[in-house]
Every structure is written in structure tokens, then in C-alpha cells.
Amino acid sequence: MAGRPSKRTPERREVILRAIRTGQTETAAAGMADMDRSTMLRWAKSDASFRAALALAHATAEARFTSVVTDDAFGRPAQYDDDHNLIRAEVKPNVATAQWWLQHRRRQEYGQHITMDVRGIAKKVADEYGLDVADVLAEAEAILQGD
């Protein structure tokens, strides 16, 4: 009795790795290979060489995107060949890109911090539903703690 053909083919493996190297999510990469992400993760768990290739593909994507962000944040001079033909145009430094990088890389120090009047919101909810404010606050705290 023959089972269904395996999806574990070199072609599917390469589709996944190419997609990851270009910055796709694992879910998108698996979908491009006509499979579910859970199948791809099972492959990675059972196959050390695929797991290593997947890690390298993720690192490659990160390095590529980091270099683009770096060029934009710090700028880069124009580059010319030996005949003085422009190869790459100058990029002026972009403060917004540098700020974005800091906010995402060091969220605690540079990220946007949102504050809200939790007690005021809890009072509104309690009043609207006839609840005790302390109970609403306790429930909110339990949610934040993951209880």
C-alpha cells in the first residue's frame, strides 16, 4: 500500500530557504512551498542540516536588511567606477531611520511608551457593567500577569 508522496523534496527546501533569505516570514515561506509552517518546523526539528540552513537563511536576511537600514541611517557617499561613471548614488543620512532602529532594537530605552489611566478606564467599565472597580483592576492585573 503506497502512501502519499513526501513533500520533503530538494525543490521545496530551496523554495523555503530562498523565501527566508529574501525576508519572508516562515509562514509565507512554507506557503510558497505548498505546505503548512508546522510541517516545515517538523522538518527543521528532525533534520539538522535543514535546521542549520534555515538559521543561515534567517541570518542572511537580517544582514541584508540591516545593511539597508545602516546605509539609510548613516548615509553613504556616491561610488564611481574608474571611468567616473556613477555606480551607486549618494544616500544622505536619515535621522528617522536611525530613530526607528533604536526604537526597535532597544525598545526599553528608546521605544515609545504608552501610558493610560487604567484606574479611570476600570471605573468606566465598572460603572457601565455594575461591577466593583477593585474587581475590574484585579482582573486586569491577572491578565497582565498571564493568569
C-alpha positions as MATLAB code, in Angstrom:
seq = 'MAGRPSKRTPERREVILRAIRTGQTETAAAGMADMDRSTMLRWAKSDASFRAALALAHATAEARFTSVVTDDAFGRPAQYDDDHNLIRAEVKPNVATAQWWLQHRRRQEYGQHITMDVRGIAKKVADEYGLDVADVLAEAEAILQGD';
ca = [
       0.000    0.000    0.000;
       1.608    3.235   -1.127;
       1.243    6.363    0.943;
       1.092    9.886   -0.348;
       4.322   11.294   -1.772;
       6.527   13.180    0.661;
       6.613   16.949    0.455;
      10.224   16.808    1.603;
      11.916   17.479   -1.710;
      15.081   19.437   -2.528;
      12.957   21.826   -4.609;
      10.618   22.651   -1.703;
      13.584   23.030    0.637;
      15.134   25.576   -1.741;
      11.840   27.480   -2.141;
      11.662   27.837    1.650;
      15.296   28.870    2.057;
      15.147   31.376   -0.832;
      11.993   32.943    0.634;
      13.534   33.242    4.106;
      16.735   34.761    2.657;
      14.624   37.471    0.997;
      12.884   38.354    4.261;
       9.659   36.354    4.057;
       8.154   35.008    7.255;
       8.337   31.288    7.959;
       4.594   31.060    7.385;
       4.896   32.721    3.975;
       7.937   30.624    3.049;
       6.136   27.401    3.928;
       3.080   28.548    1.980;
       5.256   29.258   -1.051;
       6.412   25.626   -0.792;
       2.768   24.498   -0.621;
       2.853   23.361    2.985;
       1.967   24.471    6.474;
       4.542   26.128    8.742;
       4.172   23.255   11.229;
       5.372   20.810    8.551;
       8.387   22.999    7.843;
       9.185   23.187   11.564;
       8.960   19.394   11.848;
      11.499   19.139    9.046;
      13.796   21.530   10.877;
      13.412   19.595   14.122;
      14.252   16.252   12.512;
      16.929   17.416   10.055;
      19.993   19.186   11.462;
      21.242   20.259    8.050;
      17.892   21.877    7.182;
      17.774   23.496   10.633;
      21.256   24.972   10.052;
      20.321   26.126    6.537;
      17.181   27.771    7.916;
      19.195   29.590   10.599;
      21.675   30.765    7.955;
      18.827   31.967    5.714;
      17.366   33.996    8.608;
      20.804   35.472    9.380;
      21.322   36.342    5.705;
      18.006   38.195    5.564;
      18.794   40.071    8.765;
      22.226   41.075    7.464;
      20.756   42.292    4.160;
      18.041   44.357    5.786;
      20.388   45.695    8.456;
      22.765   46.930    5.755;
      19.909   48.774    4.020;
      18.863   50.384    7.306;
      22.504   51.237    8.056;
      23.004   52.854    4.640;
      19.843   54.885    5.116;
      20.593   55.873    8.724;
      24.268   56.816    8.235;
      24.177   57.701    4.589;
      26.790   56.648    2.079;
      28.914   58.518   -0.417;
      28.369   58.096   -4.126;
      30.504   55.427   -5.785;
      32.088   55.734   -9.209;
      33.979   53.321  -11.449;
      37.454   54.035  -12.863;
      35.903   56.000  -15.753;
      33.994   58.230  -13.291;
      30.644   56.656  -14.134;
      28.215   56.621  -11.238;
      27.775   53.130   -9.771;
      25.723   53.958   -6.665;
      24.138   57.284   -5.839;
      24.867   59.118   -2.620;
      22.492   58.478    0.265;
      22.138   61.292    2.780;
      21.871   60.295    6.466;
      18.267   59.811    7.573;
      17.575   60.614   11.210;
      14.133   58.953   11.093;
      15.701   55.627   10.103;
      18.241   55.874   12.922;
      15.423   56.607   15.374;
      13.399   53.683   14.037;
      16.355   51.338   14.508;
      16.919   52.492   18.085;
      13.211   52.222   18.933;
      13.047   48.653   17.644;
      16.466   47.433   18.747;
      16.376   48.976   22.230;
      12.661   49.242   22.901;
      13.015   49.794   26.671;
      15.372   52.729   26.286;
      14.149   54.367   23.068;
      10.743   52.859   22.276;
       7.516   54.745   22.555;
       5.985   54.328   25.968;
       2.229   54.461   26.141;
       0.638   55.484   29.362;
      -3.037   55.336   30.112;
      -5.310   55.980   33.007;
      -6.071   52.363   33.879;
      -7.980   53.330   37.010;
     -10.173   55.711   35.012;
     -10.878   53.064   32.402;
     -11.577   50.474   35.118;
     -14.037   52.887   36.762;
     -15.859   53.411   33.457;
     -16.087   49.646   32.865;
     -17.228   49.033   36.460;
     -19.873   51.755   36.245;
     -21.135   50.548   32.858;
     -21.488   46.907   33.938;
     -22.313   47.400   37.614;
     -19.017   45.912   38.838;
     -16.673   46.775   41.661;
     -13.677   48.856   40.487;
     -11.297   46.791   42.637;
     -12.521   43.590   40.945;
     -12.004   45.088   37.473;
      -8.480   46.223   38.419;
      -7.689   42.799   39.903;
      -8.858   41.105   36.691;
      -6.742   43.489   34.591;
      -3.718   42.696   36.756;
      -4.365   38.962   36.410;
      -4.494   39.342   32.617;
      -1.200   41.245   32.619;
       0.390   38.532   34.764;
      -0.874   35.850   32.394;
      -3.092   34.169   34.973;
];
